[in-house]
Amino acid sequence: MREFIKSFFSFGLATTIEKLIAFMLIPIYTRFFTKVEFGVIDLIQVVLGMASIFAVLQLESALQRYYYEFQGKAKKIYISTIFFVIVVLSLSVALILTIFSSQISLLIFKTANYSTLIKLASWQLPLTNFSMIGYILLRYEKENVRFVLLIATKVAMSLISVMIFVVWLKHGINGVFYAQLIGLAASTTFLFFSIRKFLVLEVSSSLFTRSIKYALPFFP
């Protein structure tokens, strides 16, 4: 019971910290951006969210479903298999978005002027999905303190990056996506060093098949 309460408050605190960043950025965004620019940022985030569905295929659900069924090296192989597939999918989707960024911009905004923003946003996918897997590992391994510290680091890096690119360097809405990308890259690097002990240079096709059979019904 004590472990449950400890985990509840730790992960609750981390989630609260992560959600606070949107609130903390409001004064900055309202000062530097117009309503139209707000709309551009939101629409690109929607595109990114939709693309993310195809970059993970609900495999994170399979990871959580089967996590405790493996021990020792078998668990590391399973984690590495899911990690490898999601990273490859994320890189592939990011590449597709980059290649067709002009067409996507024309489709959504009726102009190709936002293709650069779409390219910047697309390369958040591999980092975001890597982080998602990393945070799942920390939660399931009950590394509460490290989980909270890494979330706090992610929020701090994002805020610092926004201050640099939007407020100081005045890069406009380009600065938002530069800030997001750099903040994610920095926090993901810290996260990697925290979870690398769970990863091995080995994957299993049978474990992937088992996972994808579980995950695909959730995909629609």
C-alpha positions as a Markdown table, in Angstrom:
| # | Residue | x | y | z |
|---|---|---|---|---|
| 1 | Met | 0.0 | 0.0 | 0.0 |
| 2 | Arg | 2.8 | 2.4 | 0.9 |
| 3 | Glu | 4.5 | 1.6 | -2.5 |
| 4 | Phe | 1.2 | 2.4 | -4.3 |
| 5 | Ile | 0.8 | 5.7 | -2.5 |
| 6 | Lys | 4.4 | 6.6 | -3.2 |
| 7 | Ser | 4.0 | 5.8 | -6.9 |
| 8 | Phe | 0.6 | 7.6 | -7.1 |
| 9 | Phe | 2.0 | 10.9 | -5.8 |
| 10 | Ser | 5.3 | 10.6 | -7.7 |
| 11 | Phe | 3.7 | 10.0 | -11.1 |
| 12 | Gly | 0.9 | 12.5 | -10.3 |
| 13 | Leu | 3.5 | 15.1 | -9.5 |
| 14 | Ala | 5.4 | 14.4 | -12.7 |
| 15 | Thr | 2.2 | 14.6 | -14.8 |
| 16 | Thr | 1.3 | 17.9 | -13.1 |
| 17 | Ile | 4.7 | 19.4 | -13.8 |
| 18 | Glu | 4.5 | 18.4 | -17.4 |
| 19 | Lys | 1.0 | 19.9 | -17.8 |
| 20 | Leu | 2.2 | 23.1 | -16.2 |
| 21 | Ile | 4.4 | 24.0 | -19.2 |
| 22 | Ala | 1.4 | 24.8 | -21.4 |
| 23 | Phe | 0.2 | 27.2 | -18.7 |
| 24 | Met | 3.6 | 28.7 | -18.2 |
| 25 | Leu | 4.0 | 29.4 | -21.9 |
| 26 | Ile | 0.7 | 31.3 | -22.2 |
| 27 | Pro | 2.2 | 34.8 | -21.2 |
| 28 | Ile | 5.1 | 34.3 | -23.7 |
| 29 | Tyr | 2.9 | 33.2 | -26.6 |
| 30 | Thr | 0.2 | 35.8 | -26.1 |
| 31 | Arg | 2.9 | 38.5 | -26.1 |
| 32 | Phe | 4.8 | 37.4 | -29.2 |
| 33 | Phe | 2.2 | 35.7 | -31.4 |
| 34 | Thr | -1.0 | 36.7 | -33.2 |
| 35 | Lys | -4.2 | 34.5 | -33.2 |
| 36 | Val | -3.3 | 33.3 | -36.7 |
| 37 | Glu | 0.1 | 32.2 | -35.5 |
| 38 | Phe | -1.5 | 30.4 | -32.6 |
| 39 | Gly | -3.7 | 28.6 | -35.1 |
| 40 | Val | -0.7 | 27.6 | -37.2 |
| 41 | Ile | 1.1 | 26.1 | -34.2 |
| 42 | Asp | -2.0 | 24.2 | -33.1 |
| 43 | Leu | -2.7 | 22.8 | -36.6 |
| 44 | Ile | 0.9 | 21.6 | -37.0 |
| 45 | Gln | 0.6 | 19.9 | -33.6 |
| 46 | Val | -2.5 | 18.2 | -34.8 |
| 47 | Val | -0.7 | 16.9 | -37.8 |
| 48 | Leu | 2.1 | 15.6 | -35.6 |
| 49 | Gly | -0.4 | 13.9 | -33.3 |
| 50 | Met | -2.0 | 12.1 | -36.2 |
| 51 | Ala | 1.3 | 11.1 | -37.7 |
| 52 | Ser | 2.3 | 9.7 | -34.3 |
| 53 | Ile | -0.5 | 7.1 | -34.5 |
| 54 | Phe | 1.3 | 5.6 | -37.5 |
| 55 | Ala | 4.7 | 5.8 | -35.9 |
| 56 | Val | 3.8 | 3.7 | -32.8 |
| 57 | Leu | 1.0 | 1.4 | -34.0 |
| 58 | Gln | -0.1 | 1.0 | -30.4 |
| 59 | Leu | 3.0 | -1.1 | -29.7 |
| 60 | Glu | 3.4 | 0.8 | -26.4 |
| 61 | Ser | 0.2 | -0.9 | -25.3 |
| 62 | Ala | 1.7 | -4.3 | -26.1 |
| 63 | Leu | 4.9 | -3.3 | -24.1 |
| 64 | Gln | 2.8 | -2.5 | -21.1 |
| 65 | Arg | 0.6 | -5.7 | -21.5 |
| 66 | Tyr | 3.6 | -8.1 | -21.6 |
| 67 | Tyr | 6.1 | -6.3 | -19.6 |
| 68 | Tyr | 6.0 | -8.5 | -16.5 |
| 69 | Glu | 5.9 | -11.7 | -18.5 |
| 70 | Phe | 9.6 | -11.6 | -19.1 |
| 71 | Gln | 12.7 | -11.5 | -16.9 |
| 72 | Gly | 16.4 | -11.0 | -17.3 |
| 73 | Lys | 17.8 | -11.0 | -20.8 |
| 74 | Ala | 14.4 | -12.0 | -22.3 |
| 75 | Lys | 12.9 | -8.8 | -21.0 |
| 76 | Lys | 15.7 | -6.7 | -22.4 |
| 77 | Ile | 15.3 | -8.4 | -25.8 |
| 78 | Tyr | 11.6 | -7.7 | -25.7 |
| 79 | Ile | 12.1 | -4.0 | -24.7 |
| 80 | Ser | 14.7 | -3.6 | -27.4 |
| 81 | Thr | 12.5 | -5.1 | -30.0 |
| 82 | Ile | 9.6 | -2.7 | -29.3 |
| 83 | Phe | 12.1 | 0.2 | -29.0 |
| 84 | Phe | 13.8 | -0.6 | -32.3 |
| 85 | Val | 10.5 | -1.0 | -34.3 |
| 86 | Ile | 9.0 | 2.3 | -32.9 |
| 87 | Val | 12.2 | 4.2 | -33.6 |
| 88 | Val | 12.4 | 2.9 | -37.2 |
| 89 | Leu | 8.7 | 3.7 | -37.7 |
| 90 | Ser | 9.1 | 7.1 | -36.2 |
| 91 | Leu | 12.1 | 7.9 | -38.4 |
| 92 | Ser | 10.2 | 6.7 | -41.5 |
| 93 | Val | 7.1 | 8.8 | -40.7 |
| 94 | Ala | 9.3 | 11.8 | -40.0 |
| 95 | Leu | 11.1 | 11.4 | -43.3 |
| 96 | Ile | 7.7 | 11.1 | -45.2 |
| 97 | Leu | 6.5 | 14.3 | -43.5 |
| 98 | Thr | 9.7 | 16.0 | -44.4 |
| 99 | Ile | 9.5 | 15.0 | -48.1 |
| 100 | Phe | 5.9 | 16.0 | -48.4 |
| 101 | Ser | 6.0 | 19.0 | -46.2 |
| 102 | Ser | 5.2 | 21.5 | -49.0 |
| 103 | Gln | 2.2 | 19.4 | -50.1 |
| 104 | Ile | 1.0 | 19.1 | -46.5 |
| 105 | Ser | 1.4 | 22.9 | -46.0 |
| 106 | Leu | -0.6 | 23.6 | -49.2 |
| 107 | Leu | -3.3 | 21.2 | -48.1 |
| 108 | Ile | -3.8 | 22.7 | -44.7 |
| 109 | Phe | -2.8 | 26.3 | -45.1 |
| 110 | Lys | -3.3 | 26.9 | -48.8 |
| 111 | Thr | 0.3 | 28.0 | -49.0 |
| 112 | Ala | 3.7 | 26.3 | -48.9 |
| 113 | Asn | 5.2 | 28.9 | -46.5 |
| 114 | Tyr | 4.8 | 26.6 | -43.5 |
| 115 | Ser | 6.7 | 23.6 | -44.9 |
| 116 | Thr | 9.8 | 24.5 | -42.8 |
| 117 | Leu | 7.7 | 24.4 | -39.7 |
| 118 | Ile | 6.3 | 21.0 | -40.7 |
| 119 | Lys | 9.8 | 19.7 | -41.2 |
| 120 | Leu | 11.0 | 20.9 | -37.8 |
| 121 | Ala | 7.9 | 19.4 | -36.1 |
| 122 | Ser | 8.2 | 16.1 | -37.9 |
| 123 | Trp | 11.6 | 15.4 | -36.4 |
| 124 | Gln | 10.1 | 15.6 | -32.9 |
| 125 | Leu | 8.4 | 12.3 | -33.6 |
| 126 | Pro | 11.4 | 9.9 | -33.0 |
| 127 | Leu | 12.4 | 11.9 | -29.9 |
| 128 | Thr | 8.8 | 12.0 | -28.5 |
| 129 | Asn | 8.2 | 8.3 | -29.1 |
| 130 | Phe | 11.6 | 7.3 | -27.7 |
| 131 | Ser | 10.8 | 9.3 | -24.6 |
| 132 | Met | 7.4 | 7.7 | -24.3 |
| 133 | Ile | 9.0 | 4.2 | -24.2 |
| 134 | Gly | 11.6 | 5.5 | -21.7 |
| 135 | Tyr | 9.0 | 6.9 | -19.3 |
| 136 | Ile | 7.0 | 3.6 | -19.5 |
| 137 | Leu | 10.1 | 1.7 | -18.5 |
| 138 | Leu | 10.8 | 4.0 | -15.5 |
| 139 | Arg | 7.2 | 3.8 | -14.4 |
| 140 | Tyr | 7.1 | 0.0 | -14.6 |
| 141 | Glu | 10.5 | -0.3 | -12.8 |
| 142 | Lys | 9.1 | 2.0 | -10.1 |
| 143 | Glu | 12.0 | 4.4 | -10.5 |
| 144 | Asn | 9.8 | 7.2 | -9.1 |
| 145 | Val | 12.5 | 9.8 | -8.2 |
| 146 | Arg | 14.3 | 9.5 | -11.6 |
| 147 | Phe | 10.9 | 9.7 | -13.4 |
| 148 | Val | 10.0 | 13.0 | -11.7 |
| 149 | Leu | 13.5 | 14.4 | -12.2 |
| 150 | Leu | 13.6 | 13.6 | -15.9 |
| 151 | Ile | 10.1 | 15.1 | -16.4 |
| 152 | Ala | 11.2 | 18.2 | -14.5 |
| 153 | Thr | 14.3 | 18.4 | -16.7 |
| 154 | Lys | 12.2 | 18.1 | -19.9 |
| 155 | Val | 10.0 | 21.0 | -18.7 |
| 156 | Ala | 13.0 | 23.1 | -17.8 |
| 157 | Met | 14.7 | 22.5 | -21.1 |
| 158 | Ser | 11.6 | 23.3 | -23.0 |
| 159 | Leu | 11.1 | 26.6 | -21.2 |
| 160 | Ile | 14.7 | 27.6 | -21.5 |
| 161 | Ser | 14.6 | 26.8 | -25.3 |
| 162 | Val | 11.5 | 28.9 | -25.8 |
| 163 | Met | 13.0 | 31.8 | -23.9 |
| 164 | Ile | 16.1 | 31.6 | -26.1 |
| 165 | Phe | 14.5 | 31.1 | -29.5 |
| 166 | Val | 11.3 | 33.1 | -29.1 |
| 167 | Val | 12.1 | 35.8 | -26.6 |
| 168 | Trp | 15.8 | 36.4 | -27.0 |
| 169 | Leu | 16.5 | 35.5 | -30.6 |
| 170 | Lys | 13.0 | 36.4 | -31.8 |
| 171 | His | 12.6 | 33.6 | -34.3 |
| 172 | Gly | 8.8 | 33.8 | -34.2 |
| 173 | Ile | 6.8 | 30.6 | -34.6 |
| 174 | Asn | 9.9 | 29.0 | -36.1 |
| 175 | Gly | 11.4 | 29.5 | -32.7 |
| 176 | Val | 8.7 | 27.5 | -31.1 |
| 177 | Phe | 9.5 | 24.4 | -33.1 |
| 178 | Tyr | 13.3 | 25.0 | -32.8 |
| 179 | Ala | 12.7 | 25.2 | -29.0 |
| 180 | Gln | 10.6 | 22.1 | -28.9 |
| 181 | Leu | 13.1 | 20.1 | -30.9 |
| 182 | Ile | 16.1 | 21.1 | -29.0 |
| 183 | Gly | 14.4 | 20.8 | -25.6 |
| 184 | Leu | 13.3 | 17.3 | -26.6 |
| 185 | Ala | 16.7 | 16.3 | -27.8 |
| 186 | Ala | 18.3 | 17.4 | -24.6 |
| 187 | Ser | 15.8 | 15.7 | -22.3 |
| 188 | Thr | 15.8 | 12.5 | -24.4 |
| 189 | Thr | 19.6 | 12.4 | -24.1 |
| 190 | Phe | 19.3 | 12.4 | -20.3 |
| 191 | Leu | 16.6 | 9.8 | -20.5 |
| 192 | Phe | 18.7 | 7.5 | -22.7 |
| 193 | Phe | 21.4 | 7.3 | -20.1 |
| 194 | Ser | 18.8 | 6.4 | -17.5 |
| 195 | Ile | 17.3 | 3.5 | -19.5 |
| 196 | Arg | 20.2 | 2.2 | -21.6 |
| 197 | Lys | 20.6 | -0.7 | -19.1 |
| 198 | Phe | 17.3 | -2.1 | -20.3 |
| 199 | Leu | 18.5 | -2.2 | -24.0 |
| 200 | Val | 20.5 | -4.8 | -25.9 |
| 201 | Leu | 21.6 | -5.1 | -29.5 |
| 202 | Glu | 19.2 | -7.9 | -30.1 |
| 203 | Val | 15.6 | -8.1 | -31.4 |
| 204 | Ser | 13.1 | -11.0 | -31.8 |
| 205 | Ser | 10.8 | -11.4 | -34.7 |
| 206 | Ser | 8.5 | -13.7 | -32.7 |
| 207 | Leu | 8.2 | -11.2 | -29.9 |
| 208 | Phe | 7.4 | -8.5 | -32.4 |
| 209 | Thr | 4.7 | -10.7 | -34.1 |
| 210 | Arg | 3.2 | -11.4 | -30.7 |
| 211 | Ser | 3.1 | -7.7 | -29.8 |
| 212 | Ile | 1.8 | -6.5 | -33.2 |
| 213 | Lys | -1.1 | -9.1 | -33.0 |
| 214 | Tyr | -2.0 | -7.6 | -29.6 |
| 215 | Ala | -1.6 | -3.9 | -30.7 |
| 216 | Leu | -3.2 | -3.7 | -34.1 |
| 217 | Pro | -6.8 | -4.2 | -32.9 |
| 218 | Phe | -6.3 | -1.0 | -30.9 |
| 219 | Phe | -5.0 | 0.9 | -33.9 |
| 220 | Pro | -8.4 | 2.1 | -35.3 |
